[in-house]
Amino acid sequence: MTTIETLKSRREQVLEVAQRHGVTSIRVFGSVARGEETDASDIDLLVTTGPSVSSWFPARLILDLEDLLGRHIDIVTEAGLNPHIRSQVLAEAVAL
């Protein structure tokens, strides 16, 4: 099973974890979104947070998702995107 298939099969669990931490939207980007991941690839997630973001964001969210998915997770918000890759990330991001 590919990583994107794993994410889709665990979508409800991922969204539940994300919502507990104040995330209102979660998208996958990078090698997983492009279907180019390897066994060593992490999962890059672009998130939007609401007003009730956890005080432990994003550290606890990362740990909870890594426990759930068994892969290293990187989290970024749109505001935190590097301007040099912003348009590419937004173009390839796939909503969960």
C-alpha positions as CSV (number, residue, x, y, z in Angstrom):
1,M,0.0,0.0,0.0
2,T,1.4,3.4,-0.9
3,T,1.6,6.2,1.7
4,I,-1.3,8.1,0.0
5,E,-3.4,5.0,0.2
6,T,-2.6,4.6,3.8
7,L,-3.6,8.2,4.4
8,K,-6.8,7.7,2.6
9,S,-7.6,4.5,4.5
10,R,-6.9,6.3,7.8
11,R,-8.4,9.6,6.8
12,E,-11.0,9.8,9.5
13,Q,-8.4,9.1,12.2
14,V,-6.0,11.6,10.8
15,L,-8.7,14.3,10.6
16,E,-9.8,13.5,14.2
17,V,-6.2,13.9,15.5
18,A,-5.7,17.1,13.5
19,Q,-9.0,18.6,14.8
20,R,-8.0,17.8,18.4
21,H,-5.0,20.1,17.8
22,G,-7.0,23.0,16.2
23,V,-6.4,22.1,12.6
24,T,-9.3,22.9,10.3
25,S,-7.7,21.8,7.0
26,I,-5.0,19.3,6.1
27,R,-3.3,18.7,2.7
28,V,-0.5,16.4,1.6
29,F,2.3,17.8,-0.5
30,G,5.8,16.7,-1.6
31,S,6.8,13.3,-2.7
32,V,3.8,11.5,-1.3
33,A,1.4,13.8,-3.1
34,R,3.4,13.3,-6.4
35,G,3.5,9.5,-5.9
36,E,7.3,9.7,-5.8
37,E,7.8,8.6,-2.2
38,T,10.3,6.0,-1.1
39,D,10.5,3.9,2.1
40,A,12.5,6.7,3.7
41,S,10.2,9.5,2.7
42,D,8.4,11.6,5.3
43,I,4.9,12.9,5.0
44,D,4.7,16.6,4.3
45,L,1.4,18.2,5.5
46,L,0.1,21.7,4.9
47,V,-2.3,22.7,7.6
48,T,-4.7,25.5,8.3
49,T,-5.4,26.2,12.0
50,G,-8.5,27.7,13.6
51,P,-8.8,29.9,16.7
52,S,-8.6,26.9,19.1
53,V,-5.1,25.7,18.1
54,S,-3.4,23.6,20.7
55,S,-0.8,25.2,22.8
56,W,1.4,22.2,21.9
57,F,1.0,22.9,18.1
58,P,2.7,21.5,16.1
59,A,4.9,19.3,18.3
60,R,2.1,17.1,19.8
61,L,0.3,16.9,16.4
62,I,3.4,15.6,14.8
63,L,3.9,13.0,17.5
64,D,0.3,11.9,17.4
65,L,0.3,11.5,13.6
66,E,3.7,9.7,13.6
67,D,2.3,7.3,16.1
68,L,-0.8,6.7,14.0
69,L,0.9,6.5,10.6
70,G,4.3,5.1,11.5
71,R,6.2,7.6,9.4
72,H,8.1,10.9,10.0
73,I,5.7,13.9,9.7
74,D,6.6,17.4,8.7
75,I,4.0,20.1,9.3
76,V,3.8,23.6,7.8
77,T,1.2,26.3,7.6
78,E,0.6,28.5,4.6
79,A,2.1,31.4,6.5
80,G,5.2,29.3,7.2
81,L,5.8,28.3,3.6
82,N,9.1,29.4,2.0
83,P,8.3,32.0,-0.7
84,H,10.6,30.1,-3.1
85,I,8.5,27.0,-3.0
86,R,5.1,28.4,-2.1
87,S,3.5,28.2,-5.5
88,Q,4.7,24.6,-6.1
89,V,3.5,23.4,-2.7
90,L,0.1,25.0,-3.2
91,A,-0.2,23.6,-6.7
92,E,0.6,20.0,-5.7
93,A,-1.2,19.9,-2.3
94,V,-3.9,17.3,-2.1
95,A,-6.7,17.6,0.4
96,L,-7.2,14.7,2.8
